[in-house]
Amino acid sequence: MVAPGSTQVAGRILSPRIALSRSLARYDAHPLGIRAFVRLRHFLTPLAPLLAEVPPSGRVLDIGCGHGLFANALALGSPARDVLGVDPSTAKIDVARASASTDARRRIPSIPNVAYRQGSVQDVHERGFYAITILDVLYLLPIDEKLAILRACRERIAPDGVLVLKTNDTSPAWKYRVARLQEQAMTTVGLTLGGHGLHFLGREQNAELLRRAGFAPRTIVLRSLMPYPHVMFVARPA
């Protein structure tokens, strides 16, 4: 029997749902607040289709990785991925590192193909990432900062790489209102770093930003039972 969160897959690629489940299990020994936060994120956001768009091998950069739930799932999903997660929050990076480390008491080994670094994409000096992921981050930034991050991604991505961007649309209006109210609450209590306010854009505006940054985007509306206007962009260097 394989322990929860184990990487014992011997080169086998896991389905997105199994990889996410094993990633989630690695937080069971963390404080209640962290467990609740990552479980809520897993419940509210359709992460599996995002994970499915990431190539099964190569170097992957996860920008705004938070507590590491998605980055860990990327690494657990395929041992051929080499994942780097970055986030400006030192506290979240500490949690992410702990979640990927060995838990001898629960017989959970470390995840050898994931690493975490405090900072932003501009602090990453490596180039040639085969995939870059940004999940629910850009809405926290004004347009000029969004564009700066996307241009930094363009500089760091491989010529045949893929950028997977997840955000919330502004349509339909009732779903947008729900998403905005939730994010206002999250930033108010400090669970999300939101010093610049909220800056949601519609899907066409986000697609245009990607094009200005040098990407050719494909827009995918993510269907979900949750009342949120989830949208994904799968973009390649133009």
C-alpha angles and dihedrals in degrees: 000000000000116000118241110275093014121153092212097130098116094221094320119139113233125214114257092249094052092045091051092047091052091046091051091050091061090071096057093102095047124099117287095253093056093044090051093047097051092043091051090050091050091048098046101040125063095229098161097073090047091052090049091060093059115093114249094237140037136051116320128193118202110196117205090012094172112187091354101253096135096035091052090049090051091053095042091048093062130009087206090071119089104204129197119187121196129186134162092228113091091195093055092046089053089054092046092052091048092049091055096046130090118283102196094180092058093035092240115146125215122268102245098192100057130075133177132216131184112234143053135290089271088063091058108091097178120103136199101056109172091210135017122191129197116180122187095331110107095066087072093062136070117248096262091054092046089054092047091055093047091049090049088053090051089055093050102042124094116251090252095035130119132230116208111197123183124190141138122269123225091232136111090039097220093054090046090054091052092049093047094049090050093050091047088055093047094051092044093057092042099247088122125039103241110158093142099051124241121311110180119176132194120253094259092051091050091048090052091051089053091051091049088052091054103265134123103220132203115201121219123182108216111222114218140160087230118096094245129110095232115185132176131201120203105195134179129192109276 
